[in-house]
Amino acid sequence: MRIPLARPSTGLAWVLALVTLLVSALPASASAPGGSRTSPVVTTAQGSLHGQTKGQAQEFLGIPYAAPPVGDLRFRPPQQPERWAGLREATRQAPACLQFSPFGLRDPQAVSEDCLYLDVYHPRTAPAGAKLPVVFWMHGGGYSQGTGTQFGGRTMAETTNSVVVSINYRLGQLGYLTLPDLSKDNALRSGSWGLMDQIAALKWTRENIAAFGGNPGNITISGQSAGSGSVCAMLASPKAAGLFTRAILQSGPCTLLQAPDRARAEREGRAFAAQAGCSDSATIAACLRAARGPDLMNAARTLPTSGPAFGDRLLPTQPSQSIGSGNWNKVPVLIGSTRAEGRTFVALTQPNLTAQQYTDQITSNYGPASAQVLERYPLSNYPSPYLALSAVLTDSTFACHTYWSAQTFSRQVPTYAYEFDDPNSPTLYGAQVPGLDESNAHSAELAYLHDFTMGDRLLTPVQVKLANRMKRYWAAFARLGTPQVPGQTPWFATAGQHTVLTLNPEADTLSTRFAADHQCGFWKGLPSPLTQSS
């Protein structure tokens, strides 16, 4: 699926890749009198870990949840990590997985194919016998970039008395490559190695999180953008059944981030293999496993991945179809988007958009319906063509698909919907375009929920208060399945009138105007700018 946009400038192709998808026990540790841990040590199934204390939390970084997927293990399901003797230092984060889009890291050299690690953050102290809720985070980035190490969980852990797990998973075609030549020898007959990684990390968390004070029976899977698409896949995958108890989807509704079917994924896989110099069917698997990582990354520059494919034993059906039919891993859902999602994509592809280009873009995207769109979104209503096209993309894609997804979920499970709205929010580091207002754009909420390292500036004191409220909402949902926090605005399920909580620095408000504000009734009757690739 694609949202047609003008071709981006050189070096910004990552945007299209992104849009295309669009404690049963206390931690085992040395303790001072009174229960204050002075030397954070935990013991997992693989061995003992030595972490570090920061503030009122402890963090254990760079924990292997699977064997390095290198050599003969490339393009294979994740294998169990090896055990180690003695005490393993867990005070430094592991490298990011190889990046298949040229954006997303402050240090683009801190990458490796040996990248299947996770970080765990938990409160420094906890009452005896604690079983704390666990938030399991999967980063976004178009299935082609990013890393879990950008999403620290220390503040969430110490503010909400919960445990946070943030993971890496294989990206690009190293994580998602559907070819029978590669998948014929695995029981799932799947090439969605990144999804397999995520499920392996989730299983590791269930098996080991009690050592960190977490409750293995109360894990909330969460993600943003492609990470939210990964949540969709887990909701639909029979291999993830029973591994989690709640789900949080941020800026990635399942009807928007559609998975390719197996036939399309195989065509894309063969095109990629040929681009990488591996077209001989007799040797294609060996050729791809022997290729240099940088060569595979270069082959993917013009052939971005579409993420996990459906039609195999790992993901039998399209996640949105599974959810719509009621055949999915049903758990309570928290789902939402930012007020102006589309600004990120327009800013990075068409920052100098003219009035004529706006009209041409609408005509290209909507064809016979373009006159109706231009009547609903006339340039006279906006300060600039940039903001006009941003509004069109926001409403027709992320906002209304989030609203419709929330409606579908709410007919089956308790569902809580939100909209993030801070008109002064930070933007992504490296993505700022001088002179353009990118507040409330895609990814704007991340700095409020995590110790996020990719924001372009620190939060103000007023924004920190909003961030703390958001963390408490999210943690309450993880703890009890309902985001009710004493002293904060009541957040009711989005049933009946389809209420949505607006998260704003001044005050959080519950409203039924979301669909009207984003003109979802109008978009429901029109073709979407999303087009399925053939």
N, C-alpha and C positions, 0 to 999 in steps of 0.2 A: 504494500500500500504506500501511496505517496501523496503528499500535499504538494501540488505543483507550485514551484516558486521560480523566480528568475535564477539563472545559474550563478552560484556564489563565486566570489573571487578566489584566486588560487590560495590554497592553504586553509579554506573554510569548508571543504567538502564534508567535514565531520558533521556539519549541521544537517545535511540531507540524510546522512546515515542515522542521525538522531531522530529526525522527523519521520523518516521512512518507517520507521517502526510505528515513526514515532514509537528455698534452699532447703532440701531434705536434711542437710547437715551444714554446719558452718564450714567455711573454707579451712582446709587443713593447713595450719600455719603456726609458727612460733608466736606466743602471745605474752604480753606483759600482764601483771596483775590487773584485774578489772576488765579483761577481755580486749584491750587495745592491741591490735596486731602491730608488731614492730618489724617483723621480717616476713613479708607475704610469700608464702609457699603453699602450693596446692599439688595434689597428686592426681594425675589423670590415668587413663588406661594405658597410655604409652610411657609414662614416667612422671617425675616430679618437675615442677616449674617454679622458678624464682621470679616474681614480678616486682613491682615498685609501687610505692604509695605517693599519691599526689592529692593534696587537699584532703577531702573526706572520702576519697575513693582509692581503690587499688586497681591497677591495670596489668594485664598479662598480654604481652604483644608478640606477634610473630609465631603463633602456635600452629604447627603443622596438623591439618585435619586429613590430609591425604599424602600419598607418596608423590614426589616430584614427577609431573607428567612429561618427562623428557625421554629422548631416545626411543626405545620400542614402546614406551607408554604414551607417546604422543598419539592423539586421535584414538585413545582408548578410555573406557570408563575409569574414574578415579579408583585407586587402590588404597588399601589401608596404610596409614603411616607406620614407619618402623618404631619400635620401642627404643628407648635410650637408657643408659645407665647413669647414675648420679643425678645431679641437679642441673637442669637446662635453664640458661638465662632466657627470660622472656621480657626483656626491657627495651627491645628495639623492634620497630615494625619491619615486616618483610617487604621486599620489592613489590611493585605493582606488576600485574600480568602484562605481557607485551601489548602495546597499544596499536590498534589498527585504524586510528584516526588521529590526525596531528593536532590534538588539543586535549587539555584535561589534566595535566600535571604541572606543578611548579618546577619539578625537577624531571625533565623528560628522560634522563639517563637512569633513573632509579626504577628500572624494569628488568624482568627476568621471566623466562619460561618456567622456571621453578618458583611458583607463586601461590600455591594452594595453602594459604595460611589464613588465620583469623585472629582477631583481637578480642579480649574479654575485659569488661569494666564492671566492677561491683562495689557496693558501699564498703567503706573501711571497717565499719562495725555493723553487726546485726545481732538480734536476740538469738539465744540458743534455739536450735531447731527451726530456724527461718527457712521458708520456701518462697523465695522472692520471684516475682514475675520476670520473665525473660523476653527482651525485645531483640529479635534476630533480623539484622539489617542487610539488605542487598542493594548495592549502589547502582545508579543509572549510568548513562553514557552511550546509548544507542547500541548496546551489546558489543561495543567496539573500543571503548575507552573508559578511563576512570579506575578507581581503586577503593576498597573499603578502608584503607588507611587514612583517607581524607575525612572520615566520619568518626571522630572520637566520641566516646560515650561517657566520659568521666562526669561531666556536668549532669547529664541525665541520671546517672547512677546515684550521685550524691544528693541530688535534688529530690528524687522520687523514690529512693530506696528500692531500686530495681537493678537488674543485671542486663547489660547490653553486649551483644555480640555483633561484630562487623566483619564481613568476609570478603575475600577475593575469589574470583572465579574466572575461568578461561574466557578470553574475549576473541572477537573477530572469527576468522575461519578456524583458528585453533580451538575455539569453543563451540562453533556451530558450522559444521560442514557435513552435509548429507550426501554420502556416496556409498552405495552397496559394497564397494571394494574395501571400505573402512569399517562399516558397521556389520558386515555379515558374520563376524566372529564374536559379537557381543549379544547377550540374550535379549536385549531390548530392541535390537535392530535399528538403533537410533544413532544419529550423528550430533545430537544436542549435548555435547560434552559439558558445556557451561551449565546447563540445567542439571545434569548428573552431579557436577561439582556442588551446586547449591544444595541438592538433596543430601549429598554425602556430608557437607558441613552441618546441615540440620541434624542428621543422625548423630554426628560426633557431639553436637551440643546436647542432645537428649541423653547421651551416654555419660557425659562428663560434667554437665553444668551444675550438678548438685555439689561438686567439690568447690565451686565458686559461690555457693549460697543460692543458686537458682533452683527453680522448680521444673524438673523435666516434663512434668505434666501440665505446665502452663507456659507455653511458648507462643509468642505472637510474631508471625512473619511480616516483614514490612519492607517497602522499597519505593523508590521514586523513579519516574520515567521508565526506562528499560528495566529498572529494579522492580517497578510496579508490574510491568509486563511479566517479570519472573514470578511475582506473586500470583498473577493470573494463571500461569502455567502450573504452579504448585496446586492451586485450587482445583485444576482440572486433571492433574496427573494421578493415576491410581498408585503410583510408586511413592507419593507423598502423603497418602491417606494415613491419618492417625498421628502424624508427626508434629502437628501444631494445633492450637486451640482458638486463635483469632488471626485476622488479617488486616493490614493497613495498606491502602493503595493511594499513593501520592502522585498526582499529575501523570497518570498512566492507566486510564480506564480500559477494560479488556476489549471493548468494541472498537477502540481506536488502534490499539497495538495488536493488530491481527497477525497471527502466526501464518507463515506460508504453508501450503500443503506439500506433501512429500514430493509430488511430481515436479512442482516448481523448484523446490529446494534442491532436488537432484540436478535439474538443469543448471541452476546457479552453481552448484558444486562442481560440475564438469567444466563449466566455463572458468571457474577459479583455478582448477587443477591445470587446465591448459595454459592459463596465464602464468602459472608458476613453473611451467615447463614439464608437467607430468601428464601427458595425454595418452601414453601407451597403456591400454587397459590391462596388459599383462603385468605391468610393474608400477601401476599408479600408486598403490598403497605404500610400497617400499620407497618410491620416489618422494612422496610427500613427507614420510617420516624421516627421510635423510636430508631434506632440504634445510637450508639455513633459515632461522627465524626471521631475520631481516628480509630475506627474499620472499617469504610468505607474506610479510607485511606489505612489501612493495606490490605484490600481485593483487592485493586487496584494495589498492588505492582507488581504482575505478570500479570495483566490484564489492561494495559494502555488504556485510552480512545482514540477513533479515531476522536473526535470532532463532529461537527454537522452532522447529517445524513440527507439524502434527501429522498423524497418520502412521505412527509406530506404536510400540508397546509402552514407551515412556509417556507419550502424549497422544493418545488415540484420536482425539477430536479437537477441533478448534476450541480454545478455552471459552470464548464468548458464547459459543453454541452449547457447550457443556453446562455453563452456568444458566443460560436461558432455559434449557430443558430440565433443569433441576438435578442433573446427574453430575454432581461435583462434590468436593470435600467441604461440606457445609459447616461454616463457623461464623460468628459475628464479624461484621465488616465495618471499618472506618475508612471513608473514601473522600477525596477532595482534590481541589486544584487551586491555582493562584489566580488573582483577579485579571491579569493581563498576560497569560501564558505566551501568546503569539509574538510579543515584543522581542524576545530573544532571537527568534528565527528571522524576522524581518530585519532587525538591526544588523545581523551578521551576513545577510545575503543581499539586502537592498537598502542600505542606510541612506542613500540619496534619492529615494523614490520620488518621481515627479507625479503630477496630477494625471498626465497622459499614461504613464506607466501603471498607475493604480487602476485606471479604467481597463487598460490592456490586460492586466493581471486578472482582474475579476472576469473579464470576457473569456480569457483562456481557461480559467478554473471552472466556470459555471455554464459556459455556452448559452443555450436558450434561456437559462434562468438568470443570466447576468443582469438583465434589466431590473428584475425584482431585487437582486442583491444591492445594486447601485441605488435603488430607490430607498431601501432600508438603511443603507450605510452611505449616505451622500457625503462627499468631501466637505460640504459646508458645515457638517456637524463636528468636524475634527480640526484641531490646530494644524495638522499636517497629513499628507498622504501616508507617511509611515504609521501614524497612530490609527488611521482609518483601516489600513490593511491588517494591522495588528489586531484590531477589534474583530474584523471578519474572521481571521484565523482562530483567535481565542474562542469566539462563540461557536463557530461551526465545528470545531474539533474538540479541544480539551474540555471546555466548560459544559457544552451540551451532552457530549458523550459521558462525562462524569455524572451528570444529572440523570441521564437515561440508565446508566449502569446502576446508580444508587436506587432507582426505582425497581430495577430487576432484582437486585439483592434484597431490597426491603420486603418484597413479596414472599421471601423465603427464610430470611434470617434477620435478627436485629441489625440495623444499619444506621450509621451516623455519618452525616455529610457535613463538609466544611468548605469555606472559601477563605484563603489567605489574602488579606488586603491591608498592606502597609505601603502607602504611597511614597515612602522614603526608604524602602528596603535596599540593602546592598545588592550589587550585581556580581556575577561570576568574575573572578580574577582572570584577566586576559581577554574578556569578552566585551569590555566597555567600548562604546563608540562615542567619541566626543560630540556633545550637542544633542544626544538622544536620551529621552527618558526611558530607562529600562527597569524602572521599579515594578514590582509585582510580576515580573516576567518568570518564565520557566526556571525553576530551581531557586526562586527567591526565598522560599520557606526553609531551606536546608540549614542556613546559619542560625535559625531559631531553635532547631531541634537537636542539633549536634554541635560538637566542638569542631566546626567545619573549617577546613584549611583553604578553601577555594573562594571565600568571599573577598570582595575588593576592599572592604573596610570593616572595622569593628562595629558592633551594635552600640547604640546610644543607651543611656540608662533607661529611658522609656521603652526602648525596644527590648532590652534585657527583661523587663517586667513582662512584656508580651511573650518572650521566649520561655520564661519560667512557667507562665500559664499554659502554654502549649505543651511543654514537657509534662506537666501534671495531668493534662487531659489525656495525652497519649499513654502515660503510665497507668492511669486509672482504667483506661480501656484494656490495657494489657493485663491488669490485675483482676478485673471483675467482668470484663466484657461490656462495660458501659462507661463512658467518659464523664462521669459525674464527680465533681470536685467540690467539697465544701468551701463556700466563700467565693466561688466563681460562677459565672453565668450558667444556669442549667442547660444542658445539651441533650435534647430529646431526640429519640429515633426519628428518622426521616420517613415515617409512615403517614398515611392519610394525606395531609397537606404538603408533604415533602419539604419539611423544614430543613434549613441549612444554617449552620453556625458560621457567622462572619468573624474572623479573627483579626482584630484591629488594635493598634497600640492604645487608642483612646478607650475603647470598650468592646467587648465581645458581645455580639447581638444575634439572636435567633430570628430568622426571617423566612417567609415563604415567597420572597420576590426573586430568588435566584433565576428561575426559568424565565421570568419576564425580563429581568435585567440583561440576560444574555440571548433573548429572543429565541428560545429553544422551540417554541411553537412554530415559528417561522421556519427554522432549520429542519424540523421534523418532516416537513412536506417537500423539501428540496433535495436534490442530489448532493451528496457530500463532496467536498474537494478531494477526499480520499479516493484514490483509484487503485484497484487491485492490479498488480503487475501480471502480465500473462506469462 
